[in-house]
Amino acid sequence: MVSRQAPPGWSGPSAGPRQAPPGWSGPSAGPRRTAVQLLVVLALAAGAWLFLWYFAVRHGSFDLKVYYGAVNYWAHGNGEVYDYVKPFSKYGFTYPPFAALAMAPMAILPWWAVNALAVAGTAVATVVILNWFLRPVAARYGWTRWFTVAVAATIVAVFEPLRETVSFGQVNMLLLFLVLADVRLFLGRGSRLGGVAIGLATAVKLTPGIFVLYLLLTRRFRAAATALATTATATVLAMLVAPDASREFWTSALWDTDRVGTLSFISNQSLEGFVARLHPANPSSVLWAGLVLVAVAVWALRVRATARSGDDLAGVALTGVLGCLVSPVTWVHHLVWTLPALLLLFDRGLAAGGRLRQVRLGLCGALFALLSSRLIWGYADHFTGIGVLMSNLYVLASAVLLCTLPIEPAPVSGEGPGVADLGQLNEGAVGAADGVGGGGAVEGEAGPLVEPPRLVVRGEHP
């Protein structure tokens, strides 16, 4: 039987040896080279810190304070979790009841511990994801792995969706980690547990449910059923533990769009946000539905192409991008779901040759720079003329990724049956081919500082 190996970008192509760039090749680094690499990482980290200090907006873990206040309000018998509204704001808990159960330890932990754990969890998830994507790249070119990942981490630190996730205390990177862990550890290895982590992520927040559609489209019916069963089990568990909160969420809170903010707000970089900014007073539902259908059609065609070529990682990355486009609300921090596509575009840009290499790396750099720039915020109240383009640049970036992310055939091996094994990093094979050796609510909180004083944001929550 012939089976596909891990898709390109996860375990690296086996297309023959490549010349390592100067300064990166050679045997394992000695003390002098390690010292130089450490100095480079520290210099880049200092640069990232300066960028964040001067350009990043600080939101004071606003969303995490909403979670913390709501869970404590509920756990200490003050009312249902969806009745809580953060002081000096209009925002309350918006996730399914299972998310509240998962956050229940907040009721016994002090605020400083919850905040520290949230930041640490996001940081660890980010580093692990970078390692998963860049480990095969480092092996292919003979780069030192820790140095490669560390350099990437300092660069990704300025990525606006990631820094907004940290600043708000959001859960996006943890959910992205769950989805990619499912692909890497379960689906890629043909495990019967494939779909479990996707199901858990969907039970915490509904938007990762789009990956169930990916499983269905790629004919992984057992994994799709497992994901749906996991979500259903978690949801029923929440109903048994918190029947009143569950009834309120599924019959009322879920359908109350005022709980999440104004659709035309500049931070909503979805197709719905684009349509709402065209006519804030009366956005066209027909136009929105048409754009969503086009996006889904493009995604379906490209995902089917990934299934035929065995490029499962590209399929997963494309699905993350689609989720950003078709979700009614995609705040800037939700755009961390585009990170796998950017990493994959970088990998395949390096692997390409000639002008194609320049085009792919140039596109990757341009999109990353755009999504780190805060350029849209200068058009927070300017949706006409040039503002039509500038206020929707992040939507355009997602659309470009959806249409241009390279799809490449997986290498073929004669070793046993199975699907593309995203969980196996066959470093021996890579080396042979490429010449590489082996307490309570937070009181007295003011409303979130969403934007600097020069922008008129009207207190909206991005």
C-alpha positions as CSV (number, residue, x, y, z in Angstrom):
1,M,0.0,0.0,0.0
2,V,1.2,3.5,-0.7
3,S,0.6,6.2,2.0
4,R,1.2,9.9,2.1
5,Q,3.6,11.3,4.6
6,A,3.3,14.6,6.5
7,P,2.2,17.4,4.2
8,P,4.7,20.0,3.0
9,G,5.4,22.6,5.6
10,W,5.0,20.3,8.6
11,S,7.8,17.8,8.0
12,G,9.5,19.5,5.1
13,P,9.7,18.5,1.4
14,S,12.1,15.8,0.4
15,A,13.0,17.3,-2.9
16,G,16.8,16.9,-2.6
17,P,19.5,18.8,-0.8
18,R,19.5,22.5,-0.4
19,Q,22.4,24.9,0.2
20,A,22.1,26.3,3.7
21,P,22.4,30.1,3.9
22,P,25.7,31.4,5.1
23,G,26.1,31.5,8.9
24,W,23.5,28.8,9.5
25,S,25.1,25.6,8.1
26,G,27.6,23.3,9.7
27,P,27.6,20.9,12.7
28,S,25.8,21.6,16.0
29,A,26.7,25.0,17.3
30,G,29.6,25.5,19.6
31,P,29.7,27.9,22.6
32,R,30.8,30.8,20.4
33,R,28.1,30.4,17.9
34,T,25.5,29.8,20.6
35,A,26.6,33.1,22.3
36,V,26.2,35.0,19.0
37,Q,22.8,33.5,18.5
38,L,21.8,34.4,22.0
39,L,22.9,38.0,21.5
40,V,20.9,38.1,18.2
41,V,17.7,36.9,20.0
42,L,18.2,39.4,22.8
43,A,18.6,42.2,20.3
44,L,15.5,41.2,18.5
45,A,13.6,40.8,21.7
46,A,14.7,44.3,22.8
47,G,13.5,45.6,19.4
48,A,10.1,43.9,19.8
49,W,9.8,45.3,23.4
50,L,10.5,48.8,22.1
51,F,7.9,48.4,19.4
52,L,5.3,47.1,21.9
53,W,6.2,49.9,24.3
54,Y,5.7,52.7,21.9
55,F,3.0,51.4,19.5
56,A,1.0,48.7,21.2
57,V,-2.3,49.7,22.8
58,R,-2.8,48.4,26.3
59,H,-6.2,47.0,27.2
60,G,-5.4,45.8,30.7
61,S,-6.7,42.3,30.2
62,F,-10.2,43.6,29.7
63,D,-11.7,40.4,28.4
64,L,-10.1,38.3,31.1
65,K,-11.5,40.6,33.7
66,V,-15.0,40.0,32.2
67,Y,-14.4,36.2,32.4
68,Y,-13.0,36.5,36.0
69,G,-15.8,38.8,37.2
70,A,-18.6,36.7,35.5
71,V,-17.3,33.4,36.9
72,N,-16.9,34.8,40.4
73,Y,-20.3,36.4,40.2
74,W,-21.8,33.1,39.2
75,A,-19.8,30.8,41.6
76,H,-20.5,32.9,44.6
77,G,-24.3,32.9,44.1
78,N,-24.9,36.4,42.9
79,G,-26.8,35.3,39.8
80,E,-26.3,33.6,36.5
81,V,-23.1,34.0,34.6
82,Y,-24.8,35.7,31.7
83,D,-26.4,38.3,34.1
84,Y,-23.0,39.8,34.9
85,V,-21.9,43.0,33.3
86,K,-18.4,44.3,33.9
87,P,-18.5,47.6,35.9
88,F,-18.2,50.7,33.8
89,S,-18.9,48.8,30.6
90,K,-21.7,47.1,28.7
91,Y,-19.9,43.8,28.3
92,G,-20.6,40.4,29.8
93,F,-19.8,36.7,29.3
94,T,-20.5,35.6,25.7
95,Y,-19.2,32.1,25.5
96,P,-21.1,28.8,25.9
97,P,-21.8,27.5,29.5
98,F,-19.0,24.8,29.1
99,A,-16.5,27.7,28.8
100,A,-17.7,29.0,32.2
101,L,-17.2,25.5,33.6
102,A,-13.7,25.3,32.1
103,M,-12.9,28.7,33.7
104,A,-14.4,27.7,37.1
105,P,-10.9,27.6,38.8
106,M,-11.0,31.4,38.5
107,A,-13.4,31.4,41.4
108,I,-10.7,30.2,43.8
109,L,-7.6,31.9,42.3
110,P,-6.6,35.5,42.9
111,W,-6.7,37.9,40.0
112,W,-2.9,38.2,39.7
113,A,-2.6,34.4,39.3
114,V,-5.3,34.2,36.7
115,N,-3.7,37.0,34.7
116,A,-0.2,35.4,34.9
117,L,-1.5,32.0,33.9
118,A,-3.4,33.5,30.9
119,V,-0.3,35.3,29.6
120,A,1.9,32.3,30.2
121,G,-0.6,30.0,28.5
122,T,-0.7,32.1,25.4
123,A,3.1,32.4,25.3
124,V,3.6,28.7,25.7
125,A,0.9,27.9,23.1
126,T,2.6,30.3,20.6
127,V,6.0,28.9,21.1
128,V,4.8,25.3,20.7
129,I,2.9,26.2,17.5
130,L,6.0,28.0,16.1
131,N,8.1,24.9,16.9
132,W,5.6,22.6,15.1
133,F,5.8,24.7,11.9
134,L,9.4,25.7,12.0
135,R,11.1,22.5,13.2
136,P,11.0,20.9,9.8
137,V,12.2,24.2,8.2
138,A,15.2,24.4,10.5
139,A,16.0,20.7,9.8
140,R,15.8,21.3,6.1
141,Y,18.3,24.1,6.1
142,G,20.5,23.1,9.0
143,W,19.4,26.0,11.2
144,T,19.6,25.6,14.9
145,R,16.1,24.8,16.0
146,W,16.0,26.8,19.3
147,F,17.4,29.8,17.5
148,T,14.9,29.6,14.7
149,V,12.0,29.3,17.0
150,A,13.3,32.1,19.3
151,V,13.8,34.5,16.3
152,A,10.3,33.7,15.1
153,A,8.9,34.3,18.5
154,T,10.4,37.8,18.8
155,I,9.0,38.6,15.3
156,V,5.6,37.2,16.0
157,A,5.4,39.2,19.2
158,V,4.6,42.3,17.2
159,F,1.9,40.6,15.2
160,E,-1.2,42.7,16.1
161,P,-3.7,39.8,16.5
162,L,-1.3,38.1,18.9
163,R,-0.4,41.2,20.9
164,E,-4.2,42.1,21.1
165,T,-4.9,38.6,22.3
166,V,-2.4,39.0,25.2
167,S,-3.5,42.5,26.0
168,F,-7.1,41.6,26.2
169,G,-6.5,38.3,27.9
170,Q,-8.3,36.4,25.1
171,V,-8.4,32.6,24.6
172,N,-7.7,32.6,20.8
173,M,-4.2,31.1,20.9
174,L,-5.3,28.3,23.3
175,L,-8.1,27.4,20.9
176,L,-5.8,27.5,17.9
177,F,-3.4,25.2,19.9
178,L,-6.2,22.7,20.5
179,V,-7.1,22.6,16.8
180,L,-3.5,22.2,15.6
181,A,-2.8,19.6,18.4
182,D,-5.8,17.6,17.1
183,V,-4.3,17.7,13.5
184,R,-0.8,16.9,14.7
185,L,-1.3,14.3,17.4
186,F,-4.6,12.6,16.5
187,L,-5.8,13.2,12.9
188,G,-2.3,13.0,11.4
189,R,-1.7,9.7,13.1
190,G,-5.0,8.1,12.3
191,S,-6.0,8.0,15.9
192,R,-9.6,7.3,17.0
193,L,-9.3,10.4,19.1
194,G,-9.1,12.5,16.0
195,G,-11.7,15.3,16.4
196,V,-11.7,15.4,20.2
197,A,-9.7,18.5,20.6
198,I,-11.6,20.3,17.8
199,G,-14.8,19.3,19.6
200,L,-13.5,20.7,22.9
201,A,-12.5,24.0,21.3
202,T,-16.0,24.3,19.7
203,A,-17.6,23.7,23.1
204,V,-15.6,26.5,24.5
205,K,-16.2,28.9,21.6
206,L,-18.5,28.1,18.6
207,T,-16.2,29.5,15.9
208,P,-13.8,26.6,15.8
209,G,-16.7,24.5,14.7
210,I,-15.8,25.4,11.1
211,F,-13.1,22.8,11.3
212,V,-15.9,20.2,11.6
213,L,-16.9,21.3,8.1
214,Y,-13.3,20.8,7.0
215,L,-13.4,17.3,8.3
216,L,-16.6,16.6,6.4
217,L,-15.3,18.1,3.2
218,T,-12.2,16.0,3.3
219,R,-14.3,12.9,4.1
220,R,-12.9,12.3,7.6
221,F,-16.4,11.4,8.7
222,R,-15.4,9.5,11.8
223,A,-13.3,12.4,13.1
224,A,-16.2,14.8,12.3
225,A,-18.6,12.6,14.2
226,T,-16.1,12.5,17.1
227,A,-15.8,16.3,17.1
228,L,-19.6,16.7,17.1
229,A,-20.0,14.1,19.8
230,T,-17.4,15.7,22.0
231,T,-19.0,19.1,21.6
232,A,-22.4,17.6,22.4
233,T,-21.1,15.8,25.5
234,A,-19.5,18.9,26.8
235,T,-22.6,20.9,26.2
236,V,-24.9,18.3,27.9
237,L,-22.5,18.2,30.9
238,A,-22.8,22.0,31.2
239,M,-26.6,21.7,31.0
240,L,-26.5,19.2,33.9
241,V,-24.3,21.3,36.0
242,A,-25.8,24.7,35.1
243,P,-29.2,24.2,33.6
244,D,-30.4,27.8,34.1
245,A,-27.2,29.3,32.5
246,S,-27.5,26.8,29.6
247,R,-31.1,27.7,29.0
248,E,-30.3,31.4,29.1
249,F,-27.4,31.1,26.6
250,W,-29.0,28.9,24.0
251,T,-32.4,30.7,24.1
252,S,-31.3,34.3,24.6
253,A,-27.6,35.3,25.1
254,L,-26.4,33.5,21.9
255,W,-28.8,35.6,19.7
256,D,-28.2,39.0,21.4
257,T,-25.7,40.6,19.0
258,D,-25.6,43.7,21.2
259,R,-23.5,41.7,23.7
260,V,-20.5,41.6,21.4
261,G,-20.4,45.1,20.1
262,T,-21.3,47.1,16.9
263,L,-20.8,45.2,13.7
264,S,-19.5,48.3,11.8
265,F,-16.7,48.9,14.4
266,I,-13.3,49.1,12.8
267,S,-12.0,46.1,14.7
268,N,-14.6,43.8,13.1
269,Q,-12.5,42.7,10.2
270,S,-14.9,40.1,8.8
271,L,-17.0,40.2,5.7
272,E,-19.9,41.2,7.9
273,G,-17.9,44.1,9.2
274,F,-16.9,45.1,5.7
275,V,-20.6,45.2,4.6
276,A,-21.6,47.0,7.8
277,R,-19.1,49.8,7.2
278,L,-20.4,50.3,3.6
279,H,-23.7,51.3,5.1
280,P,-23.6,51.4,9.0
281,A,-27.3,52.4,9.3
282,N,-28.6,49.7,7.1
283,P,-26.1,47.0,6.0
284,S,-27.1,44.7,3.2
285,S,-27.8,41.2,4.3
286,V,-28.0,40.1,0.7
287,L,-24.5,41.4,-0.1
288,W,-23.1,39.8,3.0
289,A,-24.7,36.4,2.2
290,G,-23.3,36.6,-1.4
291,L,-19.8,37.4,-0.2
292,V,-19.9,34.5,2.3
293,L,-21.1,32.1,-0.4
294,V,-18.2,33.2,-2.6
295,A,-15.7,32.8,0.2
296,V,-17.0,29.3,1.1
297,A,-17.0,28.3,-2.6
298,V,-13.3,29.3,-3.0
299,W,-12.5,27.6,0.3
300,A,-14.3,24.4,-0.7
301,L,-12.5,24.3,-4.1
302,R,-9.1,24.8,-2.5
303,V,-9.7,22.4,0.3
304,R,-10.7,19.7,-2.1
305,A,-7.5,20.4,-3.9
306,T,-5.5,19.9,-0.7
307,A,-7.3,16.6,-0.1
308,R,-6.4,15.4,-3.6
309,S,-2.8,16.4,-3.1
310,G,-2.5,15.2,0.5
311,D,-1.6,18.7,1.7
312,D,-3.7,18.6,4.9
313,L,-1.8,21.4,6.6
314,A,-2.8,23.8,3.9
315,G,-6.4,22.7,4.2
316,V,-6.3,23.4,8.0
317,A,-4.7,26.8,7.4
318,L,-7.3,27.8,4.7
319,T,-10.1,26.8,7.1
320,G,-8.7,29.1,9.8
321,V,-8.6,32.0,7.3
322,L,-12.2,31.2,6.2
323,G,-13.4,31.3,9.7
324,C,-12.1,34.9,10.0
325,L,-13.9,35.9,6.9
326,V,-17.3,34.4,7.4
327,S,-17.8,34.8,11.2
328,P,-20.2,37.7,11.8
329,V,-17.7,39.2,14.2
330,T,-13.9,38.9,13.8
331,W,-12.2,41.3,16.1
332,V,-8.5,41.9,15.3
333,H,-7.4,39.5,18.0
334,H,-9.4,36.7,16.3
335,L,-7.0,37.0,13.3
336,V,-4.5,34.8,15.1
337,W,-6.3,32.1,13.1
338,T,-4.4,33.5,10.0
339,L,-1.0,32.7,11.6
340,P,-0.8,29.1,10.3
341,A,-1.3,30.3,6.8
342,L,1.4,33.0,7.1
343,L,3.8,30.4,8.6
344,L,3.0,28.0,5.8
345,L,3.4,30.8,3.1
346,F,6.9,31.6,4.6
347,D,7.9,27.9,4.5
348,R,6.8,27.4,1.0
349,G,8.4,30.7,-0.1
350,L,11.7,29.4,1.2
351,A,11.2,26.1,-0.5
352,A,10.4,27.7,-3.9
353,G,13.0,28.7,-6.4
354,G,13.7,31.8,-8.5
355,R,11.1,34.4,-8.9
356,L,8.4,32.4,-7.2
357,R,10.5,32.4,-4.1
358,Q,10.7,36.2,-4.2
359,V,7.0,36.5,-4.8
360,R,5.9,34.2,-2.0
361,L,8.3,35.6,0.6
362,G,7.4,39.2,-0.5
363,L,3.7,38.5,-0.1
364,C,4.3,36.8,3.3
365,G,6.3,39.8,4.5
366,A,3.8,42.3,3.2
367,L,0.8,40.6,4.8
368,F,2.6,40.1,8.1
369,A,3.7,43.8,8.1
370,L,0.1,44.9,7.3
371,L,-1.4,42.7,10.0
372,S,1.1,44.2,12.5
373,S,0.7,47.8,11.4
374,R,-2.6,49.1,13.1
375,L,-3.1,50.8,9.8
376,I,-6.9,50.3,9.9
377,W,-7.3,52.3,13.1
378,G,-6.5,55.6,11.4
379,Y,-9.8,55.0,9.5
380,A,-12.0,54.1,12.6
381,D,-14.6,56.7,11.5
382,H,-13.8,57.1,7.9
383,F,-15.6,54.5,5.8
384,T,-16.0,56.4,2.5
385,G,-13.7,57.2,-0.3
386,I,-10.2,55.8,0.4
387,G,-11.6,54.7,3.8
388,V,-13.6,51.9,2.1
389,L,-10.2,50.3,1.3
390,M,-8.2,51.4,4.3
391,S,-10.8,50.4,6.9
392,N,-11.0,46.9,5.5
393,L,-7.3,46.1,4.8
394,Y,-7.3,43.2,7.2
395,V,-10.4,41.7,5.5
396,L,-8.5,42.0,2.2
397,A,-5.4,40.3,3.8
398,S,-7.5,37.3,4.8
399,A,-9.1,37.1,1.3
400,V,-5.6,37.2,-0.3
401,L,-4.4,34.4,1.9
402,L,-7.5,32.4,1.1
403,C,-6.9,32.7,-2.6
404,T,-3.1,32.5,-2.8
405,L,-1.9,30.1,-0.1
406,P,0.3,27.5,-2.0
407,I,-1.0,24.0,-2.2
408,E,1.7,21.4,-2.8
409,P,1.6,17.6,-3.2
410,A,2.7,15.4,-0.3
411,P,5.6,13.1,-0.8
412,V,4.7,9.5,-1.5
413,S,6.1,6.6,0.4
414,G,5.7,2.9,0.1
415,E,5.5,2.2,3.8
416,G,2.1,1.1,4.9
417,P,-1.4,2.5,4.6
418,G,-2.7,5.7,6.1
419,V,-3.5,9.3,5.7
420,A,-1.0,12.2,5.8
421,D,0.8,11.8,9.2
422,L,1.1,15.3,10.6
423,G,2.3,13.9,13.8
424,Q,5.5,12.3,12.6
425,L,8.5,14.5,12.0
426,N,10.6,12.1,10.1
427,E,13.9,13.9,10.7
428,G,15.9,11.0,9.5
429,A,14.3,11.2,6.1
430,V,14.7,14.9,6.1
431,G,18.4,14.6,6.9
432,A,19.0,12.0,4.2
433,A,17.3,14.1,1.6
434,D,18.6,17.5,2.5
435,G,22.1,16.7,3.8
436,V,21.2,17.6,7.4
437,G,22.3,15.7,10.5
438,G,19.8,14.5,12.8
439,G,-11.4,36.0,44.9
440,G,-14.2,38.2,43.3
441,A,-14.8,40.6,40.5
442,V,-12.2,43.2,39.9
443,E,-13.6,46.4,41.4
444,G,-13.4,49.9,40.2
445,E,-12.3,49.1,36.7
446,A,-12.7,51.9,34.2
447,G,-13.8,51.2,30.7
448,P,-11.1,49.8,28.3
449,L,-8.6,52.0,26.7
450,V,-9.4,50.8,23.3
451,E,-7.7,53.5,21.3
452,P,-5.4,56.5,21.8
453,P,-7.1,59.8,22.4
454,R,-6.5,60.9,18.8
455,L,-9.0,58.4,17.5
456,V,-12.7,58.6,18.0
457,V,-13.9,55.1,19.0
458,R,-16.9,55.9,21.1
459,G,-16.0,53.3,23.8
460,E,-16.3,50.3,21.6
461,H,-14.7,47.1,22.5
462,P,-12.5,45.6,19.7
